[in-house]
Amino acid sequence: MNCIRKSFDSFYDLFRPFLFFISKNDPHRAHELFVEFSRIIHGLKLERFLLDNETNYNKRKITLSNAAGFNKNGSISPLFLKYLGFDRVVIGTVTGERWKGNSRPHILRLIESESLINWMGLPGIGASHVRRNLMKFQNSEIPITINIAPTPHKRGEDALRDLEKTVDALKIFSCVDRFELNISCPNTEADRNNYHKELKSLINAVQISMNDYQKLYIKLSPDLLEHEIDETVSVIQAMHVDGIVTTNTTTQHSYQKGGASGELLYERSFAIQKHFYERLKNTHVKIVACGGINSLTRLNERINYGAQEIQIFTPLIFNGPRLLRELRDDI
């Protein structure tokens, strides 16, 4: 079991230069190939044979999951992701309606800094189509989080109804025990400041639509100012939000547009986590750390500031699936 997984990880290391080469003009293509590969493996029922290993059964003090964007439309089998090394699957960002997003190419891959810049603009197939995908995986053996946001062109009451539509479509699955409200995407037409002003309304729209057993987390921006952090903490506590995800991508970089993830994000993301930890450490609110976590050292840094879960995406692209196995083994 371990031998086959190590061979699989080594194959990715050897294949990665070629994958980066054929997708250098459109890095999104590399991820599409990964999704297609996962579908083939699932169709042949080879997930356990190829991916399972002893570290998947290690006792651990923290939950590992993918970050939003990795399984945007719920196209990857939760079973595939379970054996890859995740304890939880995040699907999304899902919007109520289908949304094209920005034209391609909309991702810049920075190999030397192991970072991505993306200006995708929340493309997706819409809640009803994601629901159809999840119907194929009804007997999921792993808990699922749905990351959601209003369809980018929606405003005011329309945005609230759009969120309700998404929750109503996806709350029916027993494995979906959490919704993650994305109020922090830098690549849509929506103004982040408006999201903060309307935060209570957005949270309320999701909460009244969820089932009683489902939790609500909020995904935060790493570019928040101190007064915005204070305002957000106040709303989180008043609205009894269950947790936060620190953080989404950052616009604080030297490139012309887009949100940075990976190495370019880490310090800002960690700083925001520290701020929220100091304000929330004596509350019920749980912290999920996300952004540039590519080593045990960084994982432990985030744990030391309150993280009970970790989300990973960009580091997997550059380090490969061996990263999950190594983190789980060290944990």
Helices and strands as residue ranges (DSSP letters): H 2-22, H 28-43, H 47-51, G 54-57, E 63-66, H 78-84, E 89-94, E 107-110, E 115-118, H 127-135, E 144-148, H 156-170, E 176-182, H 192-197, H 199-207, E 215-220, H 226-238, E 243-246, E 259-262, H 266-280, E 286-290, H 296-304, E 307-312, H 314-319, H 322-330
